[in-house]
């Protein structure tokens, strides 16, 4: 994990991107994190609009480390791909 750098993972034909976001910055040690991310097809042009990605966010900084935030973000991204996301987010149409 490189703090402040987005992390990527491939899962079932999709790319999951997650960025751990500290509660505030600059920050001392032991500041909690949230995350932001998206799911897209590899090579999708996600710069314009949201038609080629599914975005998700956990804005509450309640995760104790950046690594924990990234793991939670990747788990949320996998749930979107698997169609099990609790809010109904999915990859249909991507």
C-alpha positions as CSV (number, residue, x, y, z in Angstrom):
1,X,0.0,0.0,0.0
2,X,1.3,3.4,-0.9
3,X,-0.6,5.9,1.0
4,X,-2.3,8.5,-1.2
5,X,-2.1,6.2,-4.3
6,X,-5.0,4.4,-5.8
7,X,-4.8,0.7,-5.8
8,X,-6.0,-1.6,-8.6
9,X,-7.2,-5.2,-8.7
10,X,-8.6,-7.4,-11.4
11,X,-11.7,-9.5,-10.6
12,X,-13.9,-11.6,-12.9
13,X,-13.1,-9.5,-16.0
14,X,-13.4,-6.1,-14.3
15,X,-10.9,-3.6,-12.8
16,X,-11.6,-2.4,-9.3
17,X,-9.9,0.9,-8.2
18,X,-9.8,2.0,-4.6
19,X,-8.3,5.0,-2.9
20,X,-8.0,5.1,0.9
21,X,-9.0,8.6,2.1
22,X,-7.9,9.8,5.6
23,X,-10.3,11.7,7.8
24,X,-8.2,14.8,7.2
25,X,-4.8,15.6,5.9
26,X,-2.1,16.1,6.7
27,X,-2.6,13.6,9.4
28,X,-0.7,12.2,12.3
29,X,-0.6,8.4,13.0
30,X,-3.8,6.7,14.0
31,X,-6.2,8.8,11.9
32,X,-9.1,6.7,10.5
33,X,-9.8,6.2,6.8
34,X,-12.7,5.9,4.4
35,X,-12.4,5.1,0.7
36,X,-13.6,5.9,-2.8
37,X,-13.6,3.6,-5.8
38,X,-15.1,2.3,-9.0
39,X,-15.6,-0.8,-11.0
40,X,-15.0,-0.8,-14.8
41,X,-14.0,-3.0,-17.7
42,X,-10.3,-3.1,-18.3
43,X,-9.4,-0.3,-20.8
44,X,-12.7,1.6,-20.3
45,X,-12.5,5.3,-20.8
46,X,-13.7,6.4,-17.4
47,X,-12.7,10.1,-17.7
48,X,-16.0,11.4,-19.0
49,X,-19.3,10.7,-17.2
50,X,-20.2,7.6,-15.4
51,X,-21.6,5.4,-18.2
52,X,-18.5,3.1,-18.2
53,X,-18.0,2.7,-14.5
54,X,-19.9,2.0,-11.3
55,X,-18.6,4.4,-8.5
56,X,-18.8,3.7,-4.8
57,X,-17.7,5.5,-1.7
58,X,-17.5,4.9,2.1
59,X,-17.2,8.5,3.3
60,X,-17.3,7.7,7.0
61,X,-13.7,7.5,8.3
62,X,-14.2,4.5,10.5
63,X,-11.5,2.2,9.3
64,X,-8.3,2.2,11.4
65,X,-5.7,2.0,8.6
66,X,-5.3,2.7,4.9
67,X,-4.9,-1.0,4.3
68,X,-8.2,-1.8,6.1
69,X,-9.9,0.8,3.9
70,X,-8.4,-0.7,0.7
71,X,-9.5,-4.2,1.7
72,X,-13.0,-3.0,2.5
73,X,-13.1,-1.1,-0.8
74,X,-12.0,-4.2,-2.8
75,X,-14.7,-6.3,-1.0
76,X,-17.3,-3.7,-1.9
77,X,-16.1,-3.7,-5.5
78,X,-16.3,-7.5,-5.7
79,X,-19.8,-7.4,-4.3
80,X,-20.8,-5.0,-7.2
81,X,-19.3,-7.4,-9.7
82,X,-20.9,-10.5,-8.1
83,X,-24.3,-8.7,-7.9
84,X,-24.5,-9.0,-4.1
85,X,-24.1,-5.4,-3.2
86,X,-26.5,-4.4,-0.4
87,X,-27.6,-1.3,-2.2
88,X,-28.2,-3.1,-5.5
89,X,-25.2,-1.6,-7.3
90,X,-24.2,-3.9,-10.2
91,X,-22.2,-4.0,-13.4
92,X,-25.2,-4.5,-15.9
93,X,-24.7,-2.2,-18.8
94,X,-20.9,-1.9,-18.5
